[in-house]
Amino acid sequence: MPTTAELKTRRDALSAQRSSGVARVSYDGKTVDYRSITEIDRAIEVLDREIATAEGRKIIRQVRVITTKGL
């Protein structure tokens, strides 16, 4: 199981490459080719969940908005 620091390193590498528009990411001497920016986004989401789990946090997946007419 990777450590939180390793997961954050991977996430930082993915974020940096995503902003540059390049679909090839290198970290810890490994290189991964992604087919699209969407695939990079999914990988970032997975890493966010793994980091949150490792830190004992929960990711909010749903936001509810409740309104009234005020009558």
Chimera marker file (.cmm) of the C-alpha trace (Angstrom):
<marker_set name="trace">
<marker id="1" x="0.000" y="0.000" z="0.000" r="1" g="1" b="0" radius="0.5"/>
<marker id="2" x="1.501" y="3.341" z="-1.048" r="1" g="1" b="0" radius="0.5"/>
<marker id="3" x="2.023" y="6.001" z="1.595" r="1" g="1" b="0" radius="0.5"/>
<marker id="4" x="0.105" y="9.280" z="1.636" r="1" g="1" b="0" radius="0.5"/>
<marker id="5" x="3.248" y="11.101" z="0.491" r="1" g="1" b="0" radius="0.5"/>
<marker id="6" x="3.616" y="8.787" z="-2.528" r="1" g="1" b="0" radius="0.5"/>
<marker id="7" x="-0.041" y="9.244" z="-3.447" r="1" g="1" b="0" radius="0.5"/>
<marker id="8" x="0.302" y="13.036" z="-3.212" r="1" g="1" b="0" radius="0.5"/>
<marker id="9" x="3.433" y="12.908" z="-5.389" r="1" g="1" b="0" radius="0.5"/>
<marker id="10" x="1.516" y="10.989" z="-8.056" r="1" g="1" b="0" radius="0.5"/>
<marker id="11" x="-1.410" y="13.395" z="-7.820" r="1" g="1" b="0" radius="0.5"/>
<marker id="12" x="0.870" y="16.440" z="-8.138" r="1" g="1" b="0" radius="0.5"/>
<marker id="13" x="2.527" y="14.918" z="-11.216" r="1" g="1" b="0" radius="0.5"/>
<marker id="14" x="-0.860" y="14.228" z="-12.798" r="1" g="1" b="0" radius="0.5"/>
<marker id="15" x="-2.124" y="17.731" z="-12.042" r="1" g="1" b="0" radius="0.5"/>
<marker id="16" x="0.993" y="19.341" z="-13.507" r="1" g="1" b="0" radius="0.5"/>
<marker id="17" x="0.771" y="17.309" z="-16.707" r="1" g="1" b="0" radius="0.5"/>
<marker id="18" x="-2.976" y="17.878" z="-17.012" r="1" g="1" b="0" radius="0.5"/>
<marker id="19" x="-2.503" y="21.643" z="-16.932" r="1" g="1" b="0" radius="0.5"/>
<marker id="20" x="0.200" y="21.402" z="-19.605" r="1" g="1" b="0" radius="0.5"/>
<marker id="21" x="-2.019" y="19.273" z="-21.870" r="1" g="1" b="0" radius="0.5"/>
<marker id="22" x="0.491" y="16.413" z="-22.060" r="1" g="1" b="0" radius="0.5"/>
<marker id="23" x="-0.882" y="12.890" z="-21.615" r="1" g="1" b="0" radius="0.5"/>
<marker id="24" x="2.406" y="11.342" z="-20.431" r="1" g="1" b="0" radius="0.5"/>
<marker id="25" x="3.186" y="11.420" z="-16.725" r="1" g="1" b="0" radius="0.5"/>
<marker id="26" x="6.457" y="10.451" z="-15.022" r="1" g="1" b="0" radius="0.5"/>
<marker id="27" x="7.024" y="9.931" z="-11.294" r="1" g="1" b="0" radius="0.5"/>
<marker id="28" x="9.413" y="7.785" z="-9.263" r="1" g="1" b="0" radius="0.5"/>
<marker id="29" x="11.191" y="6.654" z="-12.433" r="1" g="1" b="0" radius="0.5"/>
<marker id="30" x="7.955" y="5.340" z="-13.984" r="1" g="1" b="0" radius="0.5"/>
<marker id="31" x="6.155" y="6.695" z="-17.027" r="1" g="1" b="0" radius="0.5"/>
<marker id="32" x="2.455" y="6.297" z="-17.755" r="1" g="1" b="0" radius="0.5"/>
<marker id="33" x="0.778" y="7.250" z="-21.038" r="1" g="1" b="0" radius="0.5"/>
<marker id="34" x="-2.854" y="8.348" z="-20.808" r="1" g="1" b="0" radius="0.5"/>
<marker id="35" x="-5.183" y="8.390" z="-23.800" r="1" g="1" b="0" radius="0.5"/>
<marker id="36" x="-6.939" y="11.622" z="-22.916" r="1" g="1" b="0" radius="0.5"/>
<marker id="37" x="-7.268" y="14.428" z="-20.401" r="1" g="1" b="0" radius="0.5"/>
<marker id="38" x="-10.490" y="12.754" z="-19.215" r="1" g="1" b="0" radius="0.5"/>
<marker id="39" x="-8.511" y="9.666" z="-18.277" r="1" g="1" b="0" radius="0.5"/>
<marker id="40" x="-6.089" y="11.845" z="-16.298" r="1" g="1" b="0" radius="0.5"/>
<marker id="41" x="-9.067" y="13.467" z="-14.524" r="1" g="1" b="0" radius="0.5"/>
<marker id="42" x="-10.367" y="10.026" z="-13.514" r="1" g="1" b="0" radius="0.5"/>
<marker id="43" x="-6.932" y="9.044" z="-12.214" r="1" g="1" b="0" radius="0.5"/>
<marker id="44" x="-6.791" y="12.256" z="-10.137" r="1" g="1" b="0" radius="0.5"/>
<marker id="45" x="-10.231" y="11.488" z="-8.677" r="1" g="1" b="0" radius="0.5"/>
<marker id="46" x="-9.121" y="7.971" z="-7.720" r="1" g="1" b="0" radius="0.5"/>
<marker id="47" x="-5.983" y="9.335" z="-6.067" r="1" g="1" b="0" radius="0.5"/>
<marker id="48" x="-8.052" y="11.945" z="-4.188" r="1" g="1" b="0" radius="0.5"/>
<marker id="49" x="-10.232" y="9.149" z="-2.784" r="1" g="1" b="0" radius="0.5"/>
<marker id="50" x="-7.182" y="7.057" z="-1.819" r="1" g="1" b="0" radius="0.5"/>
<marker id="51" x="-5.532" y="10.049" z="-0.113" r="1" g="1" b="0" radius="0.5"/>
<marker id="52" x="-8.737" y="10.873" z="1.774" r="1" g="1" b="0" radius="0.5"/>
<marker id="53" x="-9.078" y="7.257" z="2.901" r="1" g="1" b="0" radius="0.5"/>
<marker id="54" x="-5.459" y="7.132" z="4.034" r="1" g="1" b="0" radius="0.5"/>
<marker id="55" x="-5.945" y="10.350" z="6.022" r="1" g="1" b="0" radius="0.5"/>
<marker id="56" x="-9.220" y="9.140" z="7.530" r="1" g="1" b="0" radius="0.5"/>
<marker id="57" x="-11.368" y="11.727" z="5.732" r="1" g="1" b="0" radius="0.5"/>
<marker id="58" x="-14.510" y="11.252" z="3.704" r="1" g="1" b="0" radius="0.5"/>
<marker id="59" x="-15.075" y="12.854" z="0.327" r="1" g="1" b="0" radius="0.5"/>
<marker id="60" x="-18.417" y="14.591" z="-0.090" r="1" g="1" b="0" radius="0.5"/>
<marker id="61" x="-20.085" y="13.041" z="-3.107" r="1" g="1" b="0" radius="0.5"/>
<marker id="62" x="-23.428" y="14.736" z="-2.902" r="1" g="1" b="0" radius="0.5"/>
<marker id="63" x="-24.574" y="18.278" z="-2.214" r="1" g="1" b="0" radius="0.5"/>
<marker id="64" x="-28.222" y="18.912" z="-1.421" r="1" g="1" b="0" radius="0.5"/>
<marker id="65" x="-29.866" y="22.270" z="-1.945" r="1" g="1" b="0" radius="0.5"/>
<marker id="66" x="-33.175" y="22.920" z="-0.202" r="1" g="1" b="0" radius="0.5"/>
<marker id="67" x="-35.185" y="26.049" z="-0.893" r="1" g="1" b="0" radius="0.5"/>
<marker id="68" x="-38.568" y="27.460" z="0.025" r="1" g="1" b="0" radius="0.5"/>
<marker id="69" x="-40.714" y="30.132" z="-1.536" r="1" g="1" b="0" radius="0.5"/>
<marker id="70" x="-40.693" y="32.057" z="1.685" r="1" g="1" b="0" radius="0.5"/>
<marker id="71" x="-44.468" y="32.430" z="1.843" r="1" g="1" b="0" radius="0.5"/>
<link id1="1" id2="2" r="1" g="1" b="0" radius="0.2"/>
<link id1="2" id2="3" r="1" g="1" b="0" radius="0.2"/>
<link id1="3" id2="4" r="1" g="1" b="0" radius="0.2"/>
<link id1="4" id2="5" r="1" g="1" b="0" radius="0.2"/>
<link id1="5" id2="6" r="1" g="1" b="0" radius="0.2"/>
<link id1="6" id2="7" r="1" g="1" b="0" radius="0.2"/>
<link id1="7" id2="8" r="1" g="1" b="0" radius="0.2"/>
<link id1="8" id2="9" r="1" g="1" b="0" radius="0.2"/>
<link id1="9" id2="10" r="1" g="1" b="0" radius="0.2"/>
<link id1="10" id2="11" r="1" g="1" b="0" radius="0.2"/>
<link id1="11" id2="12" r="1" g="1" b="0" radius="0.2"/>
<link id1="12" id2="13" r="1" g="1" b="0" radius="0.2"/>
<link id1="13" id2="14" r="1" g="1" b="0" radius="0.2"/>
<link id1="14" id2="15" r="1" g="1" b="0" radius="0.2"/>
<link id1="15" id2="16" r="1" g="1" b="0" radius="0.2"/>
<link id1="16" id2="17" r="1" g="1" b="0" radius="0.2"/>
<link id1="17" id2="18" r="1" g="1" b="0" radius="0.2"/>
<link id1="18" id2="19" r="1" g="1" b="0" radius="0.2"/>
<link id1="19" id2="20" r="1" g="1" b="0" radius="0.2"/>
<link id1="20" id2="21" r="1" g="1" b="0" radius="0.2"/>
<link id1="21" id2="22" r="1" g="1" b="0" radius="0.2"/>
<link id1="22" id2="23" r="1" g="1" b="0" radius="0.2"/>
<link id1="23" id2="24" r="1" g="1" b="0" radius="0.2"/>
<link id1="24" id2="25" r="1" g="1" b="0" radius="0.2"/>
<link id1="25" id2="26" r="1" g="1" b="0" radius="0.2"/>
<link id1="26" id2="27" r="1" g="1" b="0" radius="0.2"/>
<link id1="27" id2="28" r="1" g="1" b="0" radius="0.2"/>
<link id1="28" id2="29" r="1" g="1" b="0" radius="0.2"/>
<link id1="29" id2="30" r="1" g="1" b="0" radius="0.2"/>
<link id1="30" id2="31" r="1" g="1" b="0" radius="0.2"/>
<link id1="31" id2="32" r="1" g="1" b="0" radius="0.2"/>
<link id1="32" id2="33" r="1" g="1" b="0" radius="0.2"/>
<link id1="33" id2="34" r="1" g="1" b="0" radius="0.2"/>
<link id1="34" id2="35" r="1" g="1" b="0" radius="0.2"/>
<link id1="35" id2="36" r="1" g="1" b="0" radius="0.2"/>
<link id1="36" id2="37" r="1" g="1" b="0" radius="0.2"/>
<link id1="37" id2="38" r="1" g="1" b="0" radius="0.2"/>
<link id1="38" id2="39" r="1" g="1" b="0" radius="0.2"/>
<link id1="39" id2="40" r="1" g="1" b="0" radius="0.2"/>
<link id1="40" id2="41" r="1" g="1" b="0" radius="0.2"/>
<link id1="41" id2="42" r="1" g="1" b="0" radius="0.2"/>
<link id1="42" id2="43" r="1" g="1" b="0" radius="0.2"/>
<link id1="43" id2="44" r="1" g="1" b="0" radius="0.2"/>
<link id1="44" id2="45" r="1" g="1" b="0" radius="0.2"/>
<link id1="45" id2="46" r="1" g="1" b="0" radius="0.2"/>
<link id1="46" id2="47" r="1" g="1" b="0" radius="0.2"/>
<link id1="47" id2="48" r="1" g="1" b="0" radius="0.2"/>
<link id1="48" id2="49" r="1" g="1" b="0" radius="0.2"/>
<link id1="49" id2="50" r="1" g="1" b="0" radius="0.2"/>
<link id1="50" id2="51" r="1" g="1" b="0" radius="0.2"/>
<link id1="51" id2="52" r="1" g="1" b="0" radius="0.2"/>
<link id1="52" id2="53" r="1" g="1" b="0" radius="0.2"/>
<link id1="53" id2="54" r="1" g="1" b="0" radius="0.2"/>
<link id1="54" id2="55" r="1" g="1" b="0" radius="0.2"/>
<link id1="55" id2="56" r="1" g="1" b="0" radius="0.2"/>
<link id1="56" id2="57" r="1" g="1" b="0" radius="0.2"/>
<link id1="57" id2="58" r="1" g="1" b="0" radius="0.2"/>
<link id1="58" id2="59" r="1" g="1" b="0" radius="0.2"/>
<link id1="59" id2="60" r="1" g="1" b="0" radius="0.2"/>
<link id1="60" id2="61" r="1" g="1" b="0" radius="0.2"/>
<link id1="61" id2="62" r="1" g="1" b="0" radius="0.2"/>
<link id1="62" id2="63" r="1" g="1" b="0" radius="0.2"/>
<link id1="63" id2="64" r="1" g="1" b="0" radius="0.2"/>
<link id1="64" id2="65" r="1" g="1" b="0" radius="0.2"/>
<link id1="65" id2="66" r="1" g="1" b="0" radius="0.2"/>
<link id1="66" id2="67" r="1" g="1" b="0" radius="0.2"/>
<link id1="67" id2="68" r="1" g="1" b="0" radius="0.2"/>
<link id1="68" id2="69" r="1" g="1" b="0" radius="0.2"/>
<link id1="69" id2="70" r="1" g="1" b="0" radius="0.2"/>
<link id1="70" id2="71" r="1" g="1" b="0" radius="0.2"/>
</marker_set>
